[in-house]
Amino acid sequence: MEDGDHGGTVRAWLRGIEVFAGPLPEFEPERAPADPVRLFLSWLSDAVADGVRDPHAMTLSTVDEAGDPDARVLILKGVDTSGWQFAGHRLSPKGHQLAVHPRAALTFYWPEHGRQVRLRGPVTPASAQEGAADFLGRSATARAESLLARQSQYLTDTAERDHDLAKALALIDKDPSLVDSAWTLYTLAPAEVEFWQAAKSRVHTRLRYERAGDSWQRFQLWS
Ligand SMILES: Cc1cc2nc3c(=O)[nH]c(=O)nc-3n(C[C@H](O)[C@H](O)[C@H](O)COP(=O)(O)O)c2cc1C
C-alpha cells in the first residue's frame, strides 16, 4: 500500500485482508468448566501447542488521572485463582495510572484460533518478595533499564542512555542480587472474564463468567 492512497483504496485493501482464516476450533459453552482459570489455561495451552506466537502477550488497558484510556502489550507472568499477573515499573505511566485507578482490563488474542479473552477487575500490587523474584528472573539489560527508572520519558540523547545503561549493568554485574523495589508484580482479580470464539459462519460464540461471591456465573452473549 503506497503513501497518499485515497481513503477508499485503503478501505478496500483492508476489507480484502482475510480474518479468521482458521481452521478454527469448536467451542461448546455448555461444556465449559465452572472456573474461568481452567478454561483460560486450556485455551493458552492450545495456543502454545499450535505454535501461536507470543501466546502469553496481552493488552493491558488502564485509565489515567484525567480519565483518558491507555493501553499497551505486556507479558503474562502467572495465573491462579487469585488472578492474572503482570509486571512493570511503579514509576512508569502504567504504574502511575494503576496507583490512581487500580482497575484495569486485559485482552488476549490468538489469531490462529480466532480466540479472544477479555478480563476486567481491580488490580493490586503483589508482595515485595514476589516483585523481587520476578525482577531477578529478568535479563541483566532489562534489570538495568528498570534501575534507570526512565521508561516512557523522552529520549533525547542515545549516548547518555548507553552510558547510564552501562553504569547500571556494572552495578548488576557487581551485585547480581540487586533488586529494584519499584519493579512491581500486579494481580488483576477479574470480576468478569469473557471467552470469544470466532466461527467461519460469523456466528461467533461468547461466554462470560461473572464473579458471584466465591463462585462464577456463566452467561452466553450475543455476538
Ligand atoms: C510483546 C511485548 C511484551 C512486553 N512485555 C512487557 C512487560 O512484561 N512489562 C513491561 O513493563 N513492558 C512490557 N512491554 C513494553 C510495553 O508495551 C510498554 O511499552 C512499556 O511497559 C511502557 O508502557 P507505559 O508507558 O504505558 O507504562 C512489552 C511490549 C511487547 C510488545
The ligand as a Gaussian input file, in Angstrom:
#p B3LYP/6-31G(d) Opt

LIG

0 1
 C        5.326000      -8.465000      23.423000
 C        5.624000      -7.352000      24.396000
 C        5.824000      -7.658000      25.729000
 C        6.059000      -6.653000      26.676000
 N        6.167000      -7.001000      27.985000
 C        6.278000      -6.020000      28.917000
 C        6.227000      -6.349000      30.313000
 O        6.048000      -7.515000      30.714000
 N        6.355000      -5.320000      31.208000
 C        6.510000      -4.013000      30.799000
 O        6.605000      -3.140000      31.663000
 N        6.536000      -3.680000      29.492000
 C        6.413000      -4.652000      28.533000
 N        6.387000      -4.311000      27.191000
 C        6.526000      -2.868000      26.818000
 C        5.151000      -2.166000      26.990000
 O        4.310000      -2.471000      25.899000
 C        5.268000      -0.638000      27.131000
 O        5.948000      -0.113000      26.028000
 C        6.001000      -0.198000      28.393000
 O        5.658000      -1.016000      29.504000
 C        5.700000       1.271000      28.717000
 O        4.328000       1.411000      28.942000
 P        3.704000       2.676000      29.717000
 O        4.350000       3.893000      29.136000
 O        2.238000       2.604000      29.415000
 O        3.995000       2.498000      31.178000
 C        6.157000      -5.301000      26.231000
 C        5.964000      -4.994000      24.884000
 C        5.687000      -6.003000      23.983000
 C        5.432000      -5.640000      22.526000

